[in-house]
């Protein structure tokens, strides 16, 4: 199993690190991609070295996509390579996960139409306008799409992500 995290500086630190280290605990190989392959600086000052730029990430190489929240997704969604990776992974029925503002990338990739999902409360109307059925729940599973609202939802989010991983293996 191999996971790809698409993120950028401004990411919500705990939404990046909590799943990142859980992936590693479960022996899932993880690549972290940023716009130019640069170091990611979180909202609360923690940093993580990305190991590749978006342009070098190939959707076919991964089984799972993770889009953490915070302010990073505002930058990620403006990168055509990141949007295309998201679209290709979603269309290939790979596990696609997003928390907080991460669904902004899903909206830009136009993959939420007709899907149930959740997000940071302030993005509710954006998700609805993109054609999704918004649910105010700690985690929403819609096939291979898994979404959550914010940091307190991380335990439920990871529980569902790893249930999907076990089912996929």
N, C-alpha and C positions, 0 to 999 in steps of 0.2 A: 504494500500500500504506500502510495506517495501523495503527499499533500502540497498544494501551492497556496501561499498567502500573498495576496496582492494588497499592498498598503503604501502609505506615504507619511511623511512627517506630519504631526498633528494627530496621529492615531491615539485613541484612548488606550493608555498603557496596559491596564488590566485586561482589556478585551483582546489585546494582541498576545500578551505573555501567558495568560491563563491557558488558552487553547494551545498555544505554541508548545509549552512545556508538557501539556497533557498528550499532544501528538507524540512527542519524544518518549514519554513514559510508556506509550503503547507501541513503541518501536516502529512508528510511522516516519518514513523519511520526509523531511520538510524542507522546501525551498521557500525563501522569502524574496519576493520581487518588489522593487521600487521603480519609480519612473526611469531613472538612469543607473540603477544598481547602487545608489548611494545609501549611506547609513540613515536609518529611520530614527527620528527623535519624537518621543511621545509627548502628549500634552503635559504630563507631570514630570518630565525630565529624564525618563529612562530611555535608553537607546538600544538599538539592535542593528547589527550589520546585515544588510541585504546581500544575498549571494548572486543575484542576477538582475539585470534590467528587464522591464516588461517585454521589450523587443526580443529578448532571448528565451522567453518562456514559451513552451510549446504545449498547448492544451492536451495533446495526445499522450504526453508523458506523465500525466497526473490522473489520480482517481478521485481526488477531493479538492475543492476550491474553498478557501476561507476568506471572507471579506470583513475585517474588523471595523469598528466604528470610530467615533471621534470626528475630527476635522479632516483626517486623511482621505476618506472617500470622495470629498469634494475635489481633490486633486486627481485621484485615481480615475474617476469617471470622465475626466477631460482627456485622458490618454487613449487614443484609438486602439492601441495594442491591448490594453487592459480590458476594454469593452469587448473586443473581438474574442479574447481568451474566455471571458465570462460567457459570452454567447455560445461559443463552440462547446464548452464544457457542459453547459445546460442542455444544449441540443443533443449531446452524446449521452445523456442520462447519467452523468457523473454526479457525485454528491456535491451540491452547491450550498454553502452555508454563509450566513451573514447576520451580523448583530448591530443594533443601534443605528448608525448612519450608513452602515455597509450596504443596505438595500438601495442606496442611491446609485450604486454601480449596476445593480440588477435593473433598475428603472432605465438607466442609460442604455443598457444592452437590450431593452425591450423584451424581457423574458418573464415578466410577472403577470402578464395579461391572462385572466382566467384562473390564476393561482391564489390560494390562501396564503397570507403572510402577515408578519408583524414587523415593527421597527420602532425607533425612537418616536415618542408620541408626536413631536412636531413635524414628522415626515408622513404622518397618517394620510393627509390629503394628497400628497404626491404619489403615494402608493396606490390610493384609490383612483387618481387621475390616470395612472398607468394601466388601469384595468384589473388590479388585484382586489381580492376580497380581504380587507383589513380586519384583523382580529386582535384585540387587546389582551394577549395572553403571554405568559413568560416564554413560551416556545411554541412555534407552529411548524408542524411537519406536513408537507404537501408533496408526497412522492419523494423525490431525491432532493427537494428544496427544504432547508431547515433555517428558520429565522427566529431571532429573539429581539427583545426591546432594549436592554441596557445591562450594566454590570451585575446588578443583583440576580439577573436571570442566568448568569453563567453556569451554575451547577445544572440546571434543567437543560440548558442549551448543550452543554458537553455530554450529558447523559444521552440525549437524543442523537447527537453527532456520532458518538461511539456505538450506539445501538445500530445505526445505519452502516457504520464501518464493519461491525461484526457480521451483519447481514450480507454485505457486499463481498466478504472474503470467502 
